[in-house]
Amino acid sequence: MTRIPAPERRAALIEAALRVISRNGIAQATTRAIVAEAGMSLASFHYAFDSRDELIDELISAVIDHARHAVMPDDLVDGTLVEMLEAGIIRYFEHLKADPEHEQAMLELTQYALRSPERHPLARAQYAKYVELAEQSLVIAAERSGSEWQVPVARVARVLVAFTDGLTLTWLVDRDDEASLAVAHASAVALSRMAEPR
C-alpha cells in the first residue's frame, strides 16, 4: 500500500470533510464519516490531525484561501472604482456559483461555532479572515482606480463582507442570477461613495 505524505493526507481529509458537511451537515461530519469519504483509515486521520476541531480550523483557512485566489486573480483589469468593486463582487459571485456547496458548508461551520462557546473564537477568526481579504481587495481597487477611502478601510471591508453575506444567502435560497448581479452593482455603488478621487 502506497504511503501518502502527511500534507497530501491532510488536504484529502479537508476536502472529504467539506464534502460531508456540504452534503449532510456538520452534525454528521464525524471523524469516521470523514475518513470513509476520503477512503482512509481512522489511524490515518489521527496521523494527520490531533482532533476534528483542528481539521475544521484548517478547513476554514483552506476555503478562504481558495476564495482569495478567485476574488483577487493576477490579471486584474483597471477601471473606475465602481467598476473594480463590481468586478470583484461578481468574481466572488461566480466563485459561489461554481461550487455552492462550499459556501453552504462555510455557513454551517459558522453556525456550529456560534452554538458552542469554546468554538466561538473559530467564528470570529473566520470572519476576521473575510474582513482581511475584503480589506486587501479594497486597497487594491482604490490604488488602481486613483481613489482614496474617506473612512477607515477596515470599516469599508466590514460593509463589503455584509453585502457579500447577503448576496450569498439570497442566491443560495432563490438562485436568481439577475437579481444577484443587481445586488453586486448596487453594493459597488454604495461602497464607492465612501471614497473620493485622489
GROMACS elastic network, one bead per residue, 0.5 to 0.9 nm:
[ bonds ]
;  ai    aj funct       b0    kb
    4     7     6  0.83877   500
    4     8     6  0.64837   500
    4     9     6  0.60270   500
    5     8     6  0.54800   500
    5     9     6  0.61884   500
    5    10     6  0.87546   500
    6    10     6  0.61063   500
    6    11     6  0.86078   500
    6    47     6  0.78051   500
    6    48     6  0.61010   500
    7    10     6  0.51434   500
    7    11     6  0.62171   500
    7    12     6  0.86492   500
    7    48     6  0.79803   500
    8    11     6  0.50705   500
    8    12     6  0.61007   500
    8    13     6  0.85804   500
    9    12     6  0.51473   500
    9    13     6  0.61905   500
    9    14     6  0.86220   500
    9    40     6  0.89163   500
    9    44     6  0.77609   500
    9    45     6  0.81310   500
    9    47     6  0.88887   500
    9    48     6  0.66255   500
   10    13     6  0.51656   500
   10    14     6  0.61617   500
   10    15     6  0.87040   500
   10    45     6  0.80648   500
   10    48     6  0.56448   500
   10    49     6  0.74664   500
   10    55     6  0.81555   500
   11    14     6  0.51095   500
   11    15     6  0.62803   500
   11    16     6  0.85909   500
   11    59     6  0.88264   500
   11    62     6  0.89039   500
   12    15     6  0.52125   500
   12    16     6  0.61216   500
   12    17     6  0.86066   500
   12    38     6  0.63712   500
   13    17     6  0.60192   500
   13    18     6  0.85320   500
   13    34     6  0.67439   500
   13    35     6  0.68797   500
   13    37     6  0.83086   500
   13    38     6  0.59566   500
   13    40     6  0.85904   500
   13    45     6  0.74631   500
   13    48     6  0.85335   500
   13    55     6  0.79664   500
   14    17     6  0.50938   500
   14    18     6  0.62258   500
   14    19     6  0.87239   500
   14    34     6  0.85359   500
   14    38     6  0.89307   500
   14    55     6  0.66239   500
   14    56     6  0.77450   500
   14    58     6  0.74960   500
   14    59     6  0.55241   500
   14    62     6  0.82196   500
   15    18     6  0.50987   500
   15    19     6  0.63171   500
   15    20     6  0.87418   500
   15    38     6  0.80041   500
   15    59     6  0.78590   500
   16    19     6  0.51478   500
   16    20     6  0.62501   500
   16    21     6  0.86405   500
   16    33     6  0.88450   500
   16    34     6  0.57191   500
   16    35     6  0.74778   500
   16    36     6  0.85531   500
   16    37     6  0.55261   500
   16    38     6  0.52692   500
   17    20     6  0.51223   500
   17    21     6  0.60706   500
   17    22     6  0.84213   500
   17    26     6  0.88622   500
   17    29     6  0.66065   500
   17    30     6  0.87132   500
   17    31     6  0.86282   500
   17    33     6  0.82265   500
   17    34     6  0.52571   500
   17    35     6  0.83492   500
   17    37     6  0.77578   500
   17    38     6  0.82628   500
   17    55     6  0.82357   500
   17    56     6  0.79939   500
   17    59     6  0.78739   500
   18    21     6  0.51928   500
   18    22     6  0.59582   500
   18    23     6  0.84816   500
   18    29     6  0.87462   500
   18    34     6  0.87863   500
   18    56     6  0.89195   500
   18    59     6  0.73542   500
   18   101     6  0.84192   500
   18   102     6  0.68487   500
   18   105     6  0.65324   500
   18   106     6  0.86589   500
   19    22     6  0.50971   500
   19    23     6  0.60465   500
   19    24     6  0.83715   500
   19    34     6  0.86432   500
   19    37     6  0.80300   500
   19   101     6  0.78142   500
   19   102     6  0.79077   500
   19   105     6  0.81775   500
   20    23     6  0.51901   500
   20    24     6  0.56971   500
   20    25     6  0.69185   500
   20    26     6  0.76547   500
   20    28     6  0.74219   500
   20    29     6  0.57682   500
   20    30     6  0.89090   500
   20    33     6  0.73766   500
   20    34     6  0.66937   500
   20    37     6  0.73000   500
   20   105     6  0.87573   500
   21    24     6  0.53467   500
   21    27     6  0.80240   500
   21    28     6  0.71923   500
   21    29     6  0.57539   500
   21   101     6  0.87141   500
   21   102     6  0.87952   500
   21   104     6  0.84300   500
   21   105     6  0.55361   500
   21   106     6  0.87676   500
   21   108     6  0.76346   500
   21   109     6  0.83751   500
   22    25     6  0.59691   500
   22    26     6  0.80726   500
   22   100     6  0.88972   500
   22   101     6  0.51756   500
   22   102     6  0.64580   500
   22   103     6  0.82587   500
   22   104     6  0.60981   500
   22   106     6  0.84854   500
   22   108     6  0.82219   500
   23   101     6  0.76216   500
   23   105     6  0.83537   500
   24    27     6  0.77527   500
   24    28     6  0.58922   500
   24    29     6  0.73323   500
   25    28     6  0.57547   500
   25    29     6  0.66881   500
   25   105     6  0.72864   500
   25   108     6  0.67691   500
   25   109     6  0.87838   500
   26    30     6  0.78999   500
   26   105     6  0.79057   500
   26   108     6  0.66286   500
   26   109     6  0.69522   500
   26   112     6  0.73755   500
   27    30     6  0.71827   500
   27   112     6  0.86761   500
   28    33     6  0.72936   500
   29    32     6  0.79978   500
   29    33     6  0.58446   500
   29    34     6  0.62124   500
   30    33     6  0.50965   500
   30    34     6  0.61997   500
   30    35     6  0.86983   500
   30    52     6  0.77805   500
   31    34     6  0.51440   500
   31    35     6  0.62740   500
   31    36     6  0.85660   500
   31    42     6  0.74929   500
   31    45     6  0.76621   500
   31    51     6  0.85752   500
   31    52     6  0.64145   500
   32    35     6  0.53224   500
   32    36     6  0.60933   500
   32    37     6  0.85939   500
   32    41     6  0.84337   500
   32    42     6  0.65979   500
   32    45     6  0.89770   500
   33    36     6  0.50961   500
   33    37     6  0.61477   500
   33    38     6  0.86485   500
   34    37     6  0.51013   500
   34    38     6  0.62234   500
   34    39     6  0.85768   500
   34    40     6  0.86222   500
   34    45     6  0.86423   500
   35    39     6  0.59156   500
   35    40     6  0.50065   500
   35    41     6  0.60407   500
   35    42     6  0.61957   500
   35    44     6  0.79402   500
   35    45     6  0.66881   500
   36    39     6  0.50036   500
   36    40     6  0.61667   500
   36    41     6  0.74351   500
   36    42     6  0.85075   500
   37    40     6  0.78244   500
   38    41     6  0.87322   500
   40    43     6  0.81744   500
   40    44     6  0.61766   500
   40    45     6  0.75394   500
   41    44     6  0.51684   500
   41    45     6  0.68567   500
   42    45     6  0.52089   500
   42    46     6  0.66859   500
   42    47     6  0.87722   500
   43    46     6  0.52347   500
   43    47     6  0.61586   500
   43    48     6  0.87803   500
   44    47     6  0.50238   500
   44    48     6  0.64286   500
   44    49     6  0.87328   500
   45    48     6  0.52555   500
   45    49     6  0.59763   500
   45    50     6  0.82157   500
   45    51     6  0.85608   500
   45    52     6  0.89275   500
   46    49     6  0.51184   500
   46    50     6  0.57653   500
   46    51     6  0.72625   500
   47    50     6  0.76037   500
   48    55     6  0.88518   500
   49    52     6  0.72547   500
   49    53     6  0.89112   500
   49    54     6  0.64342   500
   49    55     6  0.63082   500
   50    53     6  0.84098   500
   50    54     6  0.65803   500
   50    55     6  0.81872   500
   51    54     6  0.52398   500
   51    55     6  0.66306   500
   51    56     6  0.88708   500
   52    55     6  0.50882   500
   52    56     6  0.62769   500
   52    57     6  0.87230   500
   53    57     6  0.61471   500
   53    58     6  0.86233   500
   53   119     6  0.85491   500
   54    57     6  0.51291   500
   54    58     6  0.63611   500
   54    59     6  0.85777   500
   55    58     6  0.51609   500
   55    59     6  0.59987   500
   55    60     6  0.87574   500
   56    60     6  0.63011   500
   56    61     6  0.87275   500
   56   109     6  0.81053   500
   57    60     6  0.54656   500
   57    61     6  0.65997   500
   57    62     6  0.88657   500
   57   122     6  0.70223   500
   57   126     6  0.87673   500
   58    61     6  0.50796   500
   58    62     6  0.61090   500
   58    63     6  0.86715   500
   59    62     6  0.50993   500
   59    63     6  0.62231   500
   59    64     6  0.86200   500
   60    63     6  0.53030   500
   60    64     6  0.61810   500
   60    65     6  0.85379   500
   60   106     6  0.72125   500
   60   109     6  0.82249   500
   60   122     6  0.89120   500
   60   126     6  0.67686   500
   61    64     6  0.52463   500
   61    65     6  0.60813   500
   61    66     6  0.86355   500
   61   126     6  0.76768   500
   61   129     6  0.81388   500
   62    65     6  0.51117   500
   62    66     6  0.62493   500
   62    67     6  0.87342   500
   63    66     6  0.50270   500
   63    67     6  0.62891   500
   63    68     6  0.87031   500
   63   102     6  0.76858   500
   63   103     6  0.87799   500
   63   106     6  0.82351   500
   64    68     6  0.61919   500
   64    69     6  0.89059   500
   64   126     6  0.82498   500
   64   129     6  0.73403   500
   64   130     6  0.72948   500
   64   133     6  0.84851   500
   65    69     6  0.66615   500
   65    70     6  0.89014   500
   66    69     6  0.54418   500
   66    70     6  0.65960   500
   66    71     6  0.89484   500
   67    70     6  0.50120   500
   67    71     6  0.61336   500
   67    72     6  0.84592   500
   67    92     6  0.73663   500
   67    95     6  0.72505   500
   67    96     6  0.89095   500
   67   133     6  0.88970   500
   68    71     6  0.52697   500
   68    72     6  0.58873   500
   68    73     6  0.80820   500
   68    92     6  0.89804   500
   68   133     6  0.65869   500
   69    72     6  0.53475   500
   69    73     6  0.55095   500
   69    74     6  0.83708   500
   70    73     6  0.59687   500
   70    88     6  0.89736   500
   70    91     6  0.64991   500
   70    92     6  0.66103   500
   70    94     6  0.86138   500
   70    95     6  0.63556   500
   71    87     6  0.89030   500
   71    88     6  0.57616   500
   71    89     6  0.75530   500
   71    90     6  0.85316   500
   71    91     6  0.54636   500
   71    92     6  0.54349   500
   71    95     6  0.79657   500
   71   133     6  0.88168   500
   71   137     6  0.78872   500
   72    75     6  0.83604   500
   72    76     6  0.72682   500
   72    88     6  0.73681   500
   72    91     6  0.83709   500
   72   136     6  0.89084   500
   72   137     6  0.68025   500
   73    76     6  0.62293   500
   76    84     6  0.86142   500
   77    84     6  0.76740   500
   77    87     6  0.89326   500
   77   144     6  0.89395   500
   78    81     6  0.87590   500
   78    83     6  0.83580   500
   78    84     6  0.68425   500
   78   141     6  0.82617   500
   78   144     6  0.61194   500
   78   145     6  0.66086   500
   79    82     6  0.79775   500
   79    83     6  0.57393   500
   79    84     6  0.58800   500
   79   141     6  0.87735   500
   79   144     6  0.75713   500
   79   145     6  0.59139   500
   80    83     6  0.51036   500
   80    84     6  0.61735   500
   80    85     6  0.85543   500
   80   141     6  0.86165   500
   80   142     6  0.89788   500
   80   144     6  0.84278   500
   80   145     6  0.52726   500
   80   146     6  0.82015   500
   80   147     6  0.86954   500
   81    84     6  0.51400   500
   81    85     6  0.60274   500
   81    86     6  0.84213   500
   81   141     6  0.62542   500
   81   142     6  0.64330   500
   81   144     6  0.81328   500
   81   145     6  0.53133   500
   81   146     6  0.79984   500
   81   147     6  0.70072   500
   81   188     6  0.81776   500
   81   189     6  0.87793   500
   81   192     6  0.63340   500
   81   195     6  0.85995   500
   82    85     6  0.51702   500
   82    86     6  0.59599   500
   82    87     6  0.84023   500
   82   141     6  0.89940   500
   82   145     6  0.89660   500
   82   185     6  0.80395   500
   82   188     6  0.53420   500
   82   189     6  0.57500   500
   82   190     6  0.88215   500
   82   191     6  0.79735   500
   82   192     6  0.58177   500
   83    86     6  0.51742   500
   83    87     6  0.59878   500
   83    88     6  0.85724   500
   83   185     6  0.86235   500
   83   188     6  0.76114   500
   83   189     6  0.88885   500
   84    87     6  0.50564   500
   84    88     6  0.61801   500
   84    89     6  0.86997   500
   84   141     6  0.59316   500
   84   142     6  0.86913   500
   84   144     6  0.86056   500
   84   145     6  0.76953   500
   84   188     6  0.82582   500
   85    88     6  0.51436   500
   85    89     6  0.62857   500
   85    90     6  0.85986   500
   85   137     6  0.84683   500
   85   138     6  0.76272   500
   85   141     6  0.67293   500
   85   184     6  0.85543   500
   85   185     6  0.84636   500
   85   187     6  0.83178   500
   85   188     6  0.51859   500
   85   189     6  0.82666   500
   85   191     6  0.79574   500
   85   192     6  0.78325   500
   86    89     6  0.51407   500
   86    90     6  0.60673   500
   86    91     6  0.85207   500
   86   181     6  0.88876   500
   86   184     6  0.58091   500
   86   185     6  0.55957   500
   86   186     6  0.85019   500
   86   187     6  0.75436   500
   86   188     6  0.50557   500
   86   189     6  0.80963   500
   87    90     6  0.50728   500
   87    91     6  0.60938   500
   87    92     6  0.86533   500
   87   184     6  0.84472   500
   87   185     6  0.88745   500
   87   188     6  0.87407   500
   88    91     6  0.50328   500
   88    92     6  0.63397   500
   88    93     6  0.86443   500
   88   137     6  0.78478   500
   88   141     6  0.88814   500
   88   184     6  0.89604   500
   89    92     6  0.50395   500
   89    93     6  0.61767   500
   89    94     6  0.86936   500
   89   160     6  0.88317   500
   89   164     6  0.74121   500
   89   181     6  0.88457   500
   89   184     6  0.58387   500
   89   185     6  0.84114   500
   89   187     6  0.84007   500
   89   188     6  0.78119   500
   90    94     6  0.60835   500
   90    95     6  0.84219   500
   90   180     6  0.88816   500
   90   181     6  0.70821   500
   90   184     6  0.64397   500
   90   185     6  0.87418   500
   91    94     6  0.51243   500
   91    95     6  0.61798   500
   91    96     6  0.86329   500
   92    96     6  0.61997   500
   92    97     6  0.87009   500
   92   164     6  0.81854   500
   93    97     6  0.61772   500
   93    98     6  0.85905   500
   93   164     6  0.83862   500
   93   167     6  0.80938   500
   93   168     6  0.77186   500
   93   180     6  0.80272   500
   93   181     6  0.82883   500
   93   184     6  0.84299   500
   94    97     6  0.50220   500
   94    98     6  0.60825   500
   94    99     6  0.88471   500
   95    98     6  0.52263   500
   95    99     6  0.67394   500
   95   100     6  0.82069   500
   96    99     6  0.56012   500
   96   100     6  0.52006   500
   96   101     6  0.85185   500
   96   102     6  0.78862   500
   96   103     6  0.67541   500
   96   168     6  0.74494   500
   96   172     6  0.89955   500
   97   100     6  0.54809   500
   97   171     6  0.88105   500
   97   172     6  0.88984   500
   97   175     6  0.88560   500
   99   102     6  0.57816   500
   99   103     6  0.74571   500
  100   103     6  0.53539   500
  100   104     6  0.62986   500
  100   105     6  0.86905   500
  100   172     6  0.73018   500
  101   105     6  0.61117   500
  101   106     6  0.86294   500
  102   105     6  0.51442   500
  102   106     6  0.63670   500
  102   107     6  0.88526   500
  103   107     6  0.62359   500
  103   108     6  0.85153   500
  103   168     6  0.79365   500
  103   172     6  0.88640   500
  104   107     6  0.51582   500
  104   108     6  0.62193   500
  104   109     6  0.86609   500
  104   169     6  0.88382   500
  104   172     6  0.79981   500
  105   109     6  0.61420   500
  105   110     6  0.86705   500
  106   110     6  0.62228   500
  106   111     6  0.87356   500
  107   110     6  0.51101   500
  107   111     6  0.63782   500
  107   112     6  0.86186   500
  107   169     6  0.89528   500
  108   111     6  0.52487   500
  108   112     6  0.61568   500
  108   113     6  0.87193   500
  109   113     6  0.61936   500
  109   114     6  0.86344   500
  109   122     6  0.89295   500
  109   123     6  0.79145   500
  110   113     6  0.52211   500
  110   114     6  0.62333   500
  110   115     6  0.87707   500
  110   120     6  0.86541   500
  110   122     6  0.79192   500
  110   123     6  0.54125   500
  110   124     6  0.89359   500
  110   126     6  0.77957   500
  110   127     6  0.89435   500
  111   114     6  0.50715   500
  111   115     6  0.62438   500
  111   116     6  0.88386   500
  111   123     6  0.80934   500
  112   115     6  0.54017   500
  112   116     6  0.66396   500
  112   119     6  0.78475   500
  112   120     6  0.85015   500
  112   123     6  0.85193   500
  113   116     6  0.53929   500
  113   117     6  0.74763   500
  113   118     6  0.79718   500
  113   121     6  0.75380   500
  113   122     6  0.60462   500
  113   123     6  0.55058   500
  113   124     6  0.88509   500
  114   117     6  0.69044   500
  114   119     6  0.69738   500
  114   120     6  0.50677   500
  114   121     6  0.85302   500
  114   122     6  0.83999   500
  114   123     6  0.64967   500
  115   119     6  0.79012   500
  115   120     6  0.73945   500
  116   119     6  0.51985   500
  116   120     6  0.60273   500
  117   120     6  0.50881   500
  117   121     6  0.80160   500
  118   121     6  0.71149   500
  118   122     6  0.85631   500
  119   122     6  0.53362   500
  119   123     6  0.72578   500
  120   123     6  0.53588   500
  120   124     6  0.65939   500
  120   125     6  0.87933   500
  121   125     6  0.60557   500
  121   126     6  0.84882   500
  122   125     6  0.50511   500
  122   126     6  0.60722   500
  122   127     6  0.87058   500
  123   127     6  0.62749   500
  123   128     6  0.84471   500
  124   127     6  0.53294   500
  124   128     6  0.59839   500
  124   129     6  0.86238   500
  125   129     6  0.62202   500
  125   130     6  0.86941   500
  126   129     6  0.53043   500
  126   130     6  0.64845   500
  126   131     6  0.88970   500
  127   131     6  0.61190   500
  127   132     6  0.84077   500
  127   161     6  0.84718   500
  128   131     6  0.51374   500
  128   132     6  0.60834   500
  128   133     6  0.86482   500
  129   133     6  0.61445   500
  129   134     6  0.85228   500
  130   133     6  0.52009   500
  130   134     6  0.61693   500
  130   135     6  0.85822   500
  130   157     6  0.86148   500
  130   158     6  0.85931   500
  130   161     6  0.67873   500
  131   135     6  0.59862   500
  131   136     6  0.85840   500
  131   154     6  0.72984   500
  131   155     6  0.89970   500
  131   157     6  0.55359   500
  131   158     6  0.58414   500
  131   160     6  0.81652   500
  131   161     6  0.64079   500
  132   135     6  0.50815   500
  132   136     6  0.62686   500
  132   137     6  0.87472   500
  132   154     6  0.79693   500
  132   157     6  0.76006   500
  133   136     6  0.52040   500
  133   137     6  0.63674   500
  133   138     6  0.87067   500
  133   157     6  0.82857   500
  134   137     6  0.51969   500
  134   138     6  0.61559   500
  134   139     6  0.86871   500
  134   154     6  0.84493   500
  134   156     6  0.84996   500
  134   157     6  0.50920   500
  134   158     6  0.77084   500
  134   160     6  0.67012   500
  134   161     6  0.68120   500
  135   138     6  0.50499   500
  135   139     6  0.61692   500
  135   140     6  0.86563   500
  135   153     6  0.63134   500
  135   154     6  0.59791   500
  135   155     6  0.87161   500
  135   156     6  0.75720   500
  135   158     6  0.83088   500
  135   160     6  0.87631   500
  136   139     6  0.52739   500
  136   140     6  0.63680   500
  136   141     6  0.87100   500
  136   157     6  0.86104   500
  137   140     6  0.51827   500
  137   141     6  0.61290   500
  137   142     6  0.86623   500
  137   157     6  0.87260   500
  138   141     6  0.50291   500
  138   142     6  0.61164   500
  138   143     6  0.85527   500
  138   149     6  0.88528   500
  138   153     6  0.72763   500
  138   156     6  0.79950   500
  138   157     6  0.71169   500
  138   160     6  0.89666   500
  139   142     6  0.52567   500
  139   143     6  0.61796   500
  139   144     6  0.86148   500
  139   148     6  0.87607   500
  139   149     6  0.85305   500
  139   153     6  0.74717   500
  140   143     6  0.51768   500
  140   144     6  0.60506   500
  140   145     6  0.84434   500
  141   144     6  0.53101   500
  141   145     6  0.59990   500
  141   146     6  0.84256   500
  141   147     6  0.80264   500
  142   145     6  0.52726   500
  142   146     6  0.59309   500
  142   148     6  0.58600   500
  142   149     6  0.72181   500
  142   195     6  0.81016   500
  142   197     6  0.88181   500
  143   146     6  0.53233   500
  143   147     6  0.62039   500
  143   148     6  0.75349   500
  144   147     6  0.77222   500
  145   148     6  0.89658   500
  145   197     6  0.81912   500
  146   196     6  0.87508   500
  146   197     6  0.59647   500
  146   198     6  0.56898   500
  147   195     6  0.63390   500
  147   196     6  0.55206   500
  147   198     6  0.50279   500
  148   194     6  0.86594   500
  148   195     6  0.53184   500
  148   196     6  0.54628   500
  148   197     6  0.60737   500
  148   198     6  0.57234   500
  149   152     6  0.68819   500
  149   153     6  0.63746   500
  149   156     6  0.83315   500
  149   192     6  0.85318   500
  149   193     6  0.89767   500
  149   194     6  0.59751   500
  149   196     6  0.65678   500
  149   197     6  0.88384   500
  150   153     6  0.81666   500
  150   193     6  0.88662   500
  150   194     6  0.56340   500
  150   195     6  0.51102   500
  150   196     6  0.68849   500
  151   154     6  0.84453   500
  151   155     6  0.70316   500
  151   156     6  0.71708   500
  151   194     6  0.64429   500
  151   195     6  0.76349   500
  152   155     6  0.54562   500
  152   156     6  0.67252   500
  152   157     6  0.88539   500
  153   157     6  0.60599   500
  153   158     6  0.87114   500
  154   158     6  0.64360   500
  154   159     6  0.88871   500
  155   158     6  0.52115   500
  155   159     6  0.65855   500
  155   160     6  0.88238   500
  156   159     6  0.51290   500
  156   160     6  0.62936   500
  156   161     6  0.87464   500
  156   191     6  0.70545   500
  156   194     6  0.75592   500
  157   161     6  0.62067   500
  157   162     6  0.86189   500
  158   161     6  0.50641   500
  158   162     6  0.62143   500
  158   163     6  0.86651   500
  159   162     6  0.50296   500
  159   163     6  0.62269   500
  159   164     6  0.87128   500
  159   191     6  0.77913   500
  160   163     6  0.50485   500
  160   164     6  0.62235   500
  160   165     6  0.85217   500
  160   187     6  0.76504   500
  160   188     6  0.86934   500
  160   191     6  0.74295   500
  161   164     6  0.51387   500
  161   165     6  0.59993   500
  161   166     6  0.85820   500
  162   165     6  0.50683   500
  162   166     6  0.62638   500
  162   167     6  0.86400   500
  163   166     6  0.52206   500
  163   167     6  0.61929   500
  163   168     6  0.85870   500
  163   183     6  0.82459   500
  163   184     6  0.82893   500
  163   187     6  0.65466   500
  164   168     6  0.59241   500
  164   169     6  0.85697   500
  164   184     6  0.83142   500
  164   187     6  0.86997   500
  165   168     6  0.50956   500
  165   169     6  0.62557   500
  165   170     6  0.86322   500
  166   169     6  0.53631   500
  166   170     6  0.61273   500
  166   171     6  0.84247   500
  167   170     6  0.54336   500
  167   171     6  0.60073   500
  167   172     6  0.84828   500
  167   180     6  0.62436   500
  167   183     6  0.68871   500
  167   184     6  0.78172   500
  168   171     6  0.53444   500
  168   172     6  0.60848   500
  168   173     6  0.86583   500
  168   180     6  0.86110   500
  169   172     6  0.51507   500
  169   173     6  0.62944   500
  169   174     6  0.87875   500
  170   173     6  0.51315   500
  170   174     6  0.61301   500
  170   175     6  0.75803   500
  170   176     6  0.82839   500
  170   180     6  0.80178   500
  171   174     6  0.52197   500
  171   176     6  0.59538   500
  171   177     6  0.72485   500
  171   179     6  0.84039   500
  171   180     6  0.66035   500
  172   175     6  0.56897   500
  172   176     6  0.86992   500
  173   176     6  0.85836   500
  174   177     6  0.87722   500
  175   179     6  0.88997   500
  175   180     6  0.84370   500
  176   179     6  0.55145   500
  176   180     6  0.63079   500
  176   181     6  0.88395   500
  177   180     6  0.50740   500
  177   181     6  0.62025   500
  177   182     6  0.86863   500
  178   181     6  0.51981   500
  178   182     6  0.63821   500
  178   183     6  0.87687   500
  179   182     6  0.50615   500
  179   183     6  0.63261   500
  179   184     6  0.87512   500
  180   184     6  0.62303   500
  180   185     6  0.87564   500
  181   185     6  0.63517   500
  181   186     6  0.86831   500
  182   185     6  0.51783   500
  182   186     6  0.62032   500
  182   187     6  0.85072   500
  183   186     6  0.50944   500
  183   187     6  0.59215   500
  183   188     6  0.84915   500
  184   187     6  0.51786   500
  184   188     6  0.62108   500
  184   189     6  0.87388   500
  185   188     6  0.51634   500
  185   189     6  0.62846   500
  185   190     6  0.86832   500
  186   189     6  0.51621   500
  186   190     6  0.61657   500
  186   191     6  0.86155   500
  187   190     6  0.51230   500
  187   191     6  0.61015   500
  187   192     6  0.85099   500
  188   191     6  0.51816   500
  188   192     6  0.60417   500
  188   193     6  0.88217   500
  189   192     6  0.51552   500
  189   193     6  0.66223   500
  190   193     6  0.55038   500
  190   194     6  0.75253   500
  191   194     6  0.56520   500
  191   195     6  0.76783   500
  192   195     6  0.54841   500
  192   196     6  0.78960   500
  193   196     6  0.74180   500
